[in-house]
Amino acid sequence: MDKQFWLDIRENQYAVPEGHSIEDLLDELLSFLGSTDPELRDVIGYETSANWLKLEVIPLELIRLCISRLTGNLEEGIGERDTDTVFLRSFSALLLAETVHHDNKVPALEKDDALAILEKALTYLKNERDPRGYVSGKGWAHAPAHTADLLYTLASPRATGQAELERILYAVTAKLAKPTDWIYCHGEDDRLMQAAAGVVQRNLLDENTYSQWLASCLEPSWKGSYEDPAQNNAFFNTRNFLRGFYLYLHEAKDLPIRDFLFKETGNTLRKFRQF
């Protein structure tokens, strides 16, 4: 189908055109997630798929097939840097986030389905090597931010228990603390912070777990990290995350564990030094 065919669907409130089936259209639609054309990728591929999920026009078995395809996409070109394969991985993660978000509101998948997505998401967060946010002429790549959105939805009551929530916390800070030539400058640290906030909102982890997690942000010591550019970037990525988390806790006064976490995060920040 040409681009106008899909734009007409958008203009028609995402109604499936007569003479066409969801099964036939989804295959082409999902292929757009890897396009370097931001209109084809974002506006058509992602937004149309997300709206069809919201409108509940995709049958459950087809949703499961889409999940299998999207999680497989997370491995396409993994390890590459500054190549166009990042768009397919990143927007597959974002559409998976929409899928889990919809299932959180209208349960249909089995818990094991969500846990399988979590495993793929954690592996993807660890292995993604392309940190670019906005790519000139091609639009948003934003892989860390989109993966953070996915982890946020997976922190929901339907998907995860204590062990999984703890893994999400450590996966986020491990990603931030990894030496890199990149400073997250397109809001990725805030999106990763929201994933951690999603864990806190569940109110399942105890004070000791949070203390150990925050302490891990200080290990190994950041002393002298300014001498190594990659370590220096990791220092600021992690510090920016902690500052965002601290601000979130300052404003989230209704959280049962808020006072403890606010104090502990503040103490961590005071110790978070390069000198």
N, C-alpha and C positions, 0 to 999 in steps of 0.2 A: 504494500500500500504506500502511496505517496504521503508526504508530510501533511498535506491539506486534509486528507482523509481522517487523520488522527486529530488534527485541530478542530475539525467539524464535530468529532465525538466530544471533545472538551466543551465546545460551544453548546452542545446539546445535552449538557448536564451529565455527561458520561454514559448516556444510554447506549446500549449495544445496538449497532445498526441492523436493520432488517436484512436477512439473507446471510448474516455472519454469526458465528458462534464464539463464545468466550475461549473455547479450546483452540480454535484456529487463530484467534487474534493474540492470545497471550504469548505464544511462541515468538512472534515477531516483536511484540511489545517489550518483552524481557531482553531481547537482543539489543535494544536501544540503550540499555544501561551502560554499555561499554562505548557508546559513541563519544566522539570529541566535539560534537555539535551540542552545546548546552541546551538548546531548545528541544532537540530530539531526545536527549538524555534526561534532563530535569523535568521539563514541562510535559513532555509526552510519555516517555518511558516510566519515570518514577511517579509522577502525579496521577497519571491515568490508572496505573496499577494500584496505587494507594487508595484512590477513590472507588475503584471496583471492590476492594476489600471492605471499605466503609459501607458501600451499598449492598454488600453481601450477595453479589452476583457470581462470585467464584465458588464452585462446589468444593466441599471439604477435601475430597480426594485430589482435586486439581491443586488446591492450596498445598497439600503435602508434596505433590510433584514439583511445585514451584520452590518450596523450601529446599528440596534436594538439589535443584538446579542452582539456587542462590548460594547455598553453602558450598557447593562445588566451585562456584565462581570465585569464592574467597581464596582459592589456591591458584587461580590462573595468573601466571607471571609473578607469583609471590617471590620476593627477594630482589625484584628489579627496582631500579631507582630512576626517576625522571622519565619514565616511559608512559605510553597511553594506557597500558593495562590497568593502571591504578583506578581508572574510572569504573571499570566493570566490578572490581573488588569493592570499591568504596560504596558505590550505589547499590550493590547487592546487599551490603551490610545495612544500608539505610532502609531498603525495602524489607529486609528481615525485621528491622525494628518496627516498621509499620505492621507487619504480620503479627508479631508478638503483642504489640500494643492492642491491636484489634481483638486478638484472642483473650487478652486480659479482661476486656470488656464483655465479649461475647464468647465464652468458653466453648471450644470445639476440639482443639488438639488434646492429645494425651500429655500428661506431665513429662513423660519420657521424651516427647517431641521437643519440648522446650529445653530440657536438659541437654539434648543432643545439639541443639543450636548453641547453647551456652559453651559447650566444649569447643565447637568450631569458632565461636567468637573469641574466646580466650586465646586460642592458638593463633588466630588471625591478628589479634592485637599485638601479640608477642613478635610475630614474624614479619609484619608489614614494615617495609623499609622506605617507603615513599611518604614523607611527611608533608608534602606540599598542601597549602590551603587553596588559594585562588591561583589558577594558571591562566596567564594572559591568552586571550583568544579562544580558550577552551572551557573557561568557567571553573567551578569548584571541583577540586579533587577531594580534599577534606577527609581522608581516610581515618585519622585518629578521632575526629569529631563524630563521624558517622558510626564508628565502632563504639564510641562512648554512648551514643544514643541507644544502640542495641543493648549494651550492658545495662543501661538504666531500665529499659523495659523488662529485661530478664531478672531484675531484682524484685519483681512483683511477687505477691503471695502465691500465685499459681505455679510459679516456675522454680523457686529456690528456697532452700532451708539454710541453716546456719553455716554449714560447710561451704556451700556455694557462694554465699554472701561474703564470707571471709576471702575466698579465692578472688572474687571480683575486686575487693579492696587492694589486695597485694598485687594483682595484675596491673591495676591502674598505676600504682606508685612505682612498680618495677619498670613500666614503660617510660615514665617520666624521668626516672633516675638513670636510664641507659645513656651512656655518652653518645653525643650526636653533634653533627655540624649544623643543627637546626634549632632555632628558638621558636616555640609555638607562638605565633603572632596573629592568628586568625580565630581566637576564642577557643582553641582546642583544650587549653587548660581548664576553662570554665565548663566545657562539656564533659570532660573527664571528672571534674568536681561534682557535676550533677549525677554521674553514675555512682560516685561514693555517697552522695546525699540520698540516692535511692536506697542504698543499703541501710543507712542510718534510719530512714523513715520506717523500715520494717520493725525496728526495735526488738531484734532477736539476739544481737550480740552483746556480750557483757563488757564491763569496764576493762577487765584484764586483756581481752582480745583487742580492744581499741588501743590500749596503752602499748601493747607489743607492736601493733601495726604502726603507730606513730613513731615509736622508737626506731623501727626499721628504716624510717625516712632519714635517720641520722647515721646510718651504717651503710657502707664504710664511711669513715669521717670525711667531711667535705673540706677539711683544712688543706689549704694550698691548691684547691681545685682551679683557682683562677690562672694557674700556670699552664694548664692544659685546656685548649679551646673547647674540646668535646666535653670534658668534665665540667667546664665552666657553664656551658649551655645547659647541661643536665641539672646543675645546681639551680639555675634560674627557672628552668621549667618546673622543677619540683617546688621551689619556694613560691612561685606564682600560684601553683595549685593549692598549696597550704594556706596561702593568704586568701584565696577565693573560698576555701573550705571554712576558714575562720570567720569570714564575713557572712557566709551562709548561716553558720551557727549563731552568730550575733543576732541575726534577724529571725531565726526559727525558734522562738521562745517557747513554743508549745511541745517541743520534743521532750519525751520523758528523760532521756539521757543527755540532754542539751548542756546543762551546767557543767557536768563532768567533762564532756568532749570539748567544750569551749575553753575550759581551763587547760586541759591537756594539750590542745592544739596551740594555744598561746605559749605554753611552756616550750613546746617543740620549736616554734618559730624563734623564740628567744635564743635557743641553742643552735639554730640553723645558721652557721657562720663559716666563712672561708678563712678567717684569720684566727 
